[in-house]
């Protein structure tokens, strides 16, 4: 999915959870979504265009 790999640190740029930083943990290839874990209890699916690589 795009240039992302599991374990990449990304920042959300879409309309939901904008600005949050998390880790790519799963690819849903059927829905073309990327699961990003923000905290131990918070995660959400995003499309590749709603994410950018985070460079601290």
Secondary structure as a PSIPRED ss2 file (coil, helix, strand):
# PSIPRED VFORMAT (PSIPRED V4.0)

   1 X C   1.000  0.000  0.000
   2 X C   1.000  0.000  0.000
   3 X C   1.000  0.000  0.000
   4 X C   1.000  0.000  0.000
   5 X C   1.000  0.000  0.000
   6 X C   1.000  0.000  0.000
   7 X C   1.000  0.000  0.000
   8 X C   1.000  0.000  0.000
   9 X E   0.000  0.000  1.000
  10 X E   0.000  0.000  1.000
  11 X E   0.000  0.000  1.000
  12 X E   0.000  0.000  1.000
  13 X C   1.000  0.000  0.000
  14 X C   1.000  0.000  0.000
  15 X C   1.000  0.000  0.000
  16 X C   1.000  0.000  0.000
  17 X C   1.000  0.000  0.000
  18 X C   1.000  0.000  0.000
  19 X C   1.000  0.000  0.000
  20 X C   1.000  0.000  0.000
  21 X E   0.000  0.000  1.000
  22 X E   0.000  0.000  1.000
  23 X E   0.000  0.000  1.000
  24 X E   0.000  0.000  1.000
  25 X E   0.000  0.000  1.000
  26 X E   0.000  0.000  1.000
  27 X E   0.000  0.000  1.000
  28 X E   0.000  0.000  1.000
  29 X C   1.000  0.000  0.000
  30 X C   1.000  0.000  0.000
  31 X C   1.000  0.000  0.000
  32 X C   1.000  0.000  0.000
  33 X E   0.000  0.000  1.000
  34 X E   0.000  0.000  1.000
  35 X E   0.000  0.000  1.000
  36 X E   0.000  0.000  1.000
  37 X E   0.000  0.000  1.000
  38 X C   1.000  0.000  0.000
  39 X C   1.000  0.000  0.000
  40 X C   1.000  0.000  0.000
  41 X C   1.000  0.000  0.000
  42 X C   1.000  0.000  0.000
  43 X E   0.000  0.000  1.000
  44 X E   0.000  0.000  1.000
  45 X E   0.000  0.000  1.000
  46 X E   0.000  0.000  1.000
  47 X C   1.000  0.000  0.000
  48 X H   0.000  1.000  0.000
  49 X H   0.000  1.000  0.000
  50 X H   0.000  1.000  0.000
  51 X E   0.000  0.000  1.000
  52 X E   0.000  0.000  1.000
  53 X E   0.000  0.000  1.000
  54 X C   1.000  0.000  0.000
  55 X C   1.000  0.000  0.000
  56 X C   1.000  0.000  0.000
